[in-house]
Amino acid sequence: MDIEIKKAVIPAAGLGTRFLPITKSVPKELLPIVDKPALQYVVEEALESGLDEIILVKSKGKGLIEDYFSRSTEYEKLLEEVNKKSLLDDINELISRLKLKTTIQRKPRGLGDAVLCAKELVGDEPFVLILPDVIIKSDPPCSKQLIDAYKRLGKSVIYTQETPYEELHLYGVLDIENSVGPLHKIKGVVEKPSPDEAPSNMTVVGRYLFTPSIFRHLEEVKPGKNGEIQLTDAITAMAASEGVYAIEHEALVFDTGDKLGFMKASVYFGSHDARLGKALTKYMAELLGYQKE
């Protein structure tokens, strides 16, 4: 299928309650992993995948995100005076490639509602949905894999991975119709089932490529608990009416939506940093040795 996919939707409207009190004033998506915010990692993945039109779904009071992805001439002038303007070269280069648009989710009504908020900005085009809590390190980038799969299949595609049964209650779990290697045709997604009720051990990993018909299915979903619109319900309806696939690929996945996952990501990227890696790895070895004594 010869179609160019350029748009990514990134929902960043959450309250960040797991990271209070810092998220009282700083959006969770801007908390730093080494020297750049978690959100930048997924924006970089989007750009590396050819997705330069970023649609950010945010809540009120998160203007700092837009500030971060904008040039700051006043700050650049101050850095220039002390001969340190080059420290902003990388982020300014990223900003120059980025076409950022924002929309507001006025009430916290679930992930499905957040996606629906992007309907007008997406238009009648396929798009990639990237959850900013999930940082994925893979080659090629995860979003690029979804785009390539869509061009072969012409259907919506979800990224998936095997998950231990004792952790299935934390995720959306695939109900699989049939599989050919790493490609699965699915019947739907079951939201956070118990291990006994789970239809498989394949879970959704925070990346989706949807055809625009997902919006129709979201509009038809009946709100659940607290009036939330579940994306998984819309995916199940879409699978029944037009078909949905899932692909798996070897990757490192960091769920930065909780403190432990955030710390794991910080340790991994810190230990692989060209400037800090050796010193951090040495310190961790010393720390582990100290704890064993």
C-alpha positions as MATLAB code, in Angstrom:
seq = 'MDIEIKKAVIPAAGLGTRFLPITKSVPKELLPIVDKPALQYVVEEALESGLDEIILVKSKGKGLIEDYFSRSTEYEKLLEEVNKKSLLDDINELISRLKLKTTIQRKPRGLGDAVLCAKELVGDEPFVLILPDVIIKSDPPCSKQLIDAYKRLGKSVIYTQETPYEELHLYGVLDIENSVGPLHKIKGVVEKPSPDEAPSNMTVVGRYLFTPSIFRHLEEVKPGKNGEIQLTDAITAMAASEGVYAIEHEALVFDTGDKLGFMKASVYFGSHDARLGKALTKYMAELLGYQKE';
ca = [
       0.000    0.000    0.000;
       1.621    3.219   -1.204;
       0.602    5.786    1.401;
       2.700    8.203    3.425;
       1.973    8.247    7.145;
       3.167   11.434    8.812;
       1.014   11.924   11.919;
       1.556   10.682   15.464;
      -0.854   11.227   18.336;
       0.728   11.418   21.795;
      -1.708   11.568   24.735;
      -0.163   13.535   27.606;
      -3.201   14.595   29.603;
      -2.698   12.436   32.700;
      -2.449   13.906   36.190;
       0.781   12.093   37.042;
      -0.437   11.158   40.525;
       2.138    8.367   40.914;
       4.892   10.984   40.827;
       3.455   13.525   43.232;
       4.519   15.918   44.589;
       6.829   16.858   41.670;
       3.991   16.555   39.123;
       2.102   19.232   41.036;
       4.169   21.744   39.049;
       6.079   19.735   36.403;
       4.251   17.537   33.861;
       5.198   13.878   34.282;
       6.163   13.777   30.600;
       8.935   16.319   31.264;
      10.616   14.437   34.102;
      14.211   13.816   32.976;
      15.791   10.499   32.100;
      19.507   11.397   32.215;
      19.434   14.805   30.497;
      16.234   14.905   28.457;
      12.571   14.424   29.312;
      10.809   11.104   28.851;
       8.571   12.691   26.219;
      11.565   13.546   24.037;
      12.504    9.870   23.702;
       9.161    9.033   22.081;
       9.190   12.187   19.936;
      12.611   11.114   18.647;
      11.180    7.680   17.820;
       8.393    9.361   15.866;
      10.810   11.508   13.862;
      13.088    8.534   13.157;
      10.009    6.744   11.794;
       9.090    9.583    9.421;
       6.359   10.986   11.672;
       6.997   14.717   11.868;
       3.428   15.910   12.539;
       2.988   15.439   16.275;
      -0.473   15.895   17.776;
      -0.180   16.296   21.526;
      -3.330   15.698   23.572;
      -2.847   17.472   26.874;
      -4.804   18.749   29.840;
      -4.990   22.342   30.984;
      -1.945   23.580   32.832;
       0.660   21.704   30.791;
       2.004   24.661   28.847;
       5.531   23.735   29.923;
       5.480   20.952   27.320;
       4.941   23.434   24.504;
       7.607   25.687   25.995;
      10.110   22.834   25.945;
       9.509   22.114   22.258;
       9.851   25.790   21.287;
      12.924   27.941   20.701;
      13.841   30.268   23.570;
      15.671   33.231   22.062;
      16.168   34.917   25.427;
      17.758   31.837   26.987;
      19.852   31.218   23.875;
      21.158   34.769   24.117;
      22.216   34.207   27.730;
      24.029   31.001   26.775;
      25.716   32.738   23.864;
      27.132   35.330   26.257;
      28.932   32.554   28.156;
      29.870   30.646   24.992;
      27.516   27.712   25.726;
      24.827   28.130   23.083;
      25.963   24.900   21.393;
      24.492   22.957   24.331;
      21.074   23.548   22.760;
      22.056   22.383   19.272;
      20.479   18.935   19.590;
      17.097   20.075   20.909;
      16.955   23.001   18.476;
      17.637   20.629   15.581;
      14.792   18.412   16.786;
      12.465   21.409   17.119;
      13.277   22.479   13.549;
      12.050   19.097   12.242;
       8.914   19.019   14.352;
       5.419   20.185   13.420;
       3.701   20.265   16.791;
      -0.029   20.767   17.289;
      -1.923   20.506   20.555;
      -5.467   19.817   21.634;
      -7.062   19.717   25.076;
      -8.716   16.796   26.851;
     -10.973   18.737   29.190;
     -11.896   15.882   31.529;
      -9.953   12.684   32.361;
     -12.270   10.252   30.558;
      -9.762    7.578   29.616;
      -7.346    6.826   26.802;
     -10.116    6.317   24.259;
     -11.437    9.815   24.878;
      -7.915   11.265   24.629;
      -7.522    9.678   21.188;
     -10.950   10.959   20.166;
      -9.841   14.497   21.078;
      -7.322   14.299   18.205;
      -9.950   13.444   15.570;
     -10.115   16.839   13.855;
      -6.337   17.259   13.719;
      -5.792   13.739   12.368;
      -8.465   13.973    9.689;
      -9.109   11.094    7.324;
      -5.621    9.578    7.534;
      -3.937    6.611    9.216;
      -1.877    7.652   12.237;
       0.376    6.193   14.902;
      -0.648    6.384   18.552;
       2.370    6.604   20.871;
       1.914    6.360   24.626;
       4.585    8.594   26.181;
       4.964    6.450   29.305;
       6.385    3.624   27.189;
       9.924    4.066   25.853;
      10.880    1.337   23.387;
      14.408    0.739   22.157;
      14.356   -1.333   18.970;
      15.885   -1.491   15.513;
      14.131   -0.367   13.393;
      12.104    1.982   15.608;
       8.834    0.508   16.804;
       6.658    3.061   15.008;
       8.498    2.367   11.741;
       7.749   -1.343   12.143;
       4.041   -0.554   12.480;
       4.119    1.648    9.382;
       5.845   -1.062    7.342;
       3.313   -3.658    8.538;
       0.404   -1.383    7.641;
       1.771   -0.905    4.136;
       1.780   -4.698    3.709;
      -1.575   -5.409    5.335;
      -3.675   -2.290    4.853;
      -5.101   -2.819    8.360;
      -4.655   -1.340   11.810;
      -1.643   -2.809   13.625;
      -0.720   -3.039   17.321;
       2.700   -3.653   18.846;
       2.787   -6.605   21.244;
       5.099   -8.693   23.403;
       4.950  -11.754   25.633;
       4.338  -10.956   29.280;
       4.584  -13.177   32.383;
       1.147  -14.461   33.383;
       1.427  -12.971   36.860;
       1.667   -9.486   35.274;
      -1.224   -9.762   32.795;
      -3.629   -7.973   35.150;
      -1.649   -4.786   34.502;
      -2.131   -4.670   30.717;
      -4.464   -5.049   27.782;
      -4.175   -8.668   26.593;
      -4.686   -9.841   23.011;
      -7.401  -12.315   22.091;
      -5.684  -13.948   19.103;
      -7.540  -15.505   16.165;
      -4.492  -16.926   14.382;
      -0.744  -16.365   14.083;
       1.963  -16.654   11.450;
       5.330  -16.205   13.139;
       5.456  -12.757   14.765;
       2.235  -11.609   13.039;
      -1.080  -12.157   14.817;
      -4.623  -11.515   13.633;
      -6.617  -10.577   16.696;
     -10.248  -10.868   17.756;
      -9.905   -8.114   20.322;
      -8.207   -6.867   23.466;
      -9.206   -7.777   27.020;
      -8.463   -5.015   29.510;
      -6.406   -6.124   32.542;
      -7.724   -9.685   32.979;
      -6.740  -12.082   35.734;
      -4.262  -14.780   34.623;
      -7.074  -17.367   34.634;
      -9.260  -15.236   32.358;
      -6.531  -14.014   29.994;
      -6.969  -15.261   26.405;
      -3.176  -15.222   25.821;
       0.021  -13.863   27.330;
       0.524  -11.302   24.542;
       0.020   -7.734   25.743;
      -0.313   -4.323   24.120;
       2.918   -2.331   24.440;
       1.939    1.304   23.949;
       2.212    1.617   20.147;
      -0.671    1.425   17.693;
      -1.236    2.299   14.053;
      -4.889    3.015   13.347;
      -6.921    3.694   10.268;
      -9.215    6.720   10.787;
     -12.210    4.431   11.329;
     -11.005    4.032   14.927;
     -12.727    7.351   15.648;
     -16.121    5.970   14.594;
     -15.643    2.979   16.850;
     -14.605    5.216   19.753;
     -17.715    7.334   19.284;
     -19.838    4.179   19.525;
     -18.187    2.854   22.701;
     -20.390    3.003   25.785;
     -18.599    4.816   28.619;
     -17.568    2.555   31.477;
     -16.468    3.201   35.031;
     -16.141    6.929   35.835;
     -17.405    7.716   32.337;
     -14.171    6.506   30.747;
     -14.036    5.473   27.095;
     -11.849    2.398   26.740;
      -9.635    2.196   23.669;
      -9.642   -1.600   24.027;
     -13.415   -1.699   23.427;
     -12.998    0.239   20.177;
     -10.166   -2.057   19.045;
     -12.343   -5.122   19.666;
     -15.177   -3.600   17.618;
     -12.743   -2.695   14.845;
     -11.303   -6.217   14.808;
     -14.787   -7.662   14.295;
     -15.744   -5.288   11.485;
     -12.561   -4.833    9.461;
      -9.668   -6.752   11.010;
      -6.794   -5.748   13.285;
      -3.300   -7.255   13.460;
      -0.499   -7.272   16.017;
       3.237   -7.662   15.484;
       5.987   -8.622   17.894;
       9.679   -7.853   17.625;
      12.628   -8.068   19.974;
      12.877   -4.804   21.880;
      13.730   -3.248   25.212;
      10.592   -1.776   26.763;
      10.567    0.670   29.662;
       7.266    1.571   31.308;
       8.094    4.927   32.851;
       4.551    5.403   34.143;
       5.564    4.085   37.567;
       8.572    4.906   39.714;
      10.374    1.584   39.357;
      10.034    1.563   35.571;
      11.215    5.168   35.468;
      14.261    4.293   37.559;
      15.056    1.287   35.355;
      14.985    3.530   32.279;
      17.237    6.056   34.013;
      19.760    3.356   34.936;
      19.742    1.835   31.439;
      20.133    5.076   29.503;
      22.558    6.455   32.072;
      24.781    3.367   31.880;
      24.783    3.612   28.065;
      25.530    7.335   28.010;
      28.859    8.120   26.320;
      29.862   10.576   29.041;
      28.414    8.988   32.164;
      28.183    5.274   31.387;
      31.501    4.010   32.751;
      31.326    6.023   35.948;
      27.706    5.047   36.611;
      28.369    1.358   35.937;
      31.349    1.456   38.302;
      29.254    3.109   40.989;
      26.459    0.523   40.644;
      28.992   -2.320   40.966;
      30.404   -0.689   44.105;
      26.897   -0.189   45.486;
      25.940   -3.817   44.893;
      29.180   -4.973   46.489;
      28.495   -2.813   49.520;
      24.968   -4.212   49.894;
      26.260   -7.817   49.847;
      28.577   -7.208   52.788;
];
